[in-house]
């Protein structure tokens, strides 16, 4: 196992220990026992328990930042907003151990832990505030305090994600996405001015070949209908004197 692999093994073990015991009860001894390395090896990579926890938190924040895409107002805004909500939910629920710790109300008395919690929540709020500010400039988010909107959004997500992470009330992810989108649409989202999916042009505008069931063999040449009609009239009429 090289240094990079050993570091990842320690991070995985730390995540599992924090999930099982919580931040306050977790010990470095528990982490090294699960990772099957000597205690001295741990300190080659991390100075203490707080530092390994901070590394996990920063990794989660980075994944959240990468998941939120800037909305393109010329495309289907509804689909893009739902994509961002779906991505945020996925990042947090794919790491239930860390999410349950970070979203819990029990910060405890450890100043280092409180500092990490505040940093995480502030970073998440900053990510959402930037995204909402972009939306305001594009006209798809109501004017107002974008930071306050971000706080409301985090509050709406917090409890349902916390319950899901703890498996206290497991909801399908798409149900969470749809419910939150509907809530935001009735709040600060301006979907009435945002473009929806591009509609297919009417058949008359697409031309005869684009019409349903019409292929090259079905399209009659110009004037063919008039020629056939004239020939039929000629066959019916008898010349005088016959």
Secondary structure by P-SEA (a helix, b strand, c coil): ccaaaaaaaaaaaaaaaaaacccccccaaaaaaaacccaaaaaaccccaaaaaaaaaaaaaaaaaaabbbbcccccaaaaaaaaaaaaaaaaaacaaaaaaaacccccccaaaaaaaaaaaaaaaaaaaaaaaaaaaacccccccaaaaaaaaaaaaaaaaaaaaaccccccaaaaaaaaaaaaaaccccccccccccccccccccccccccccccccccccaaaaaaaaaaaaaacccccc
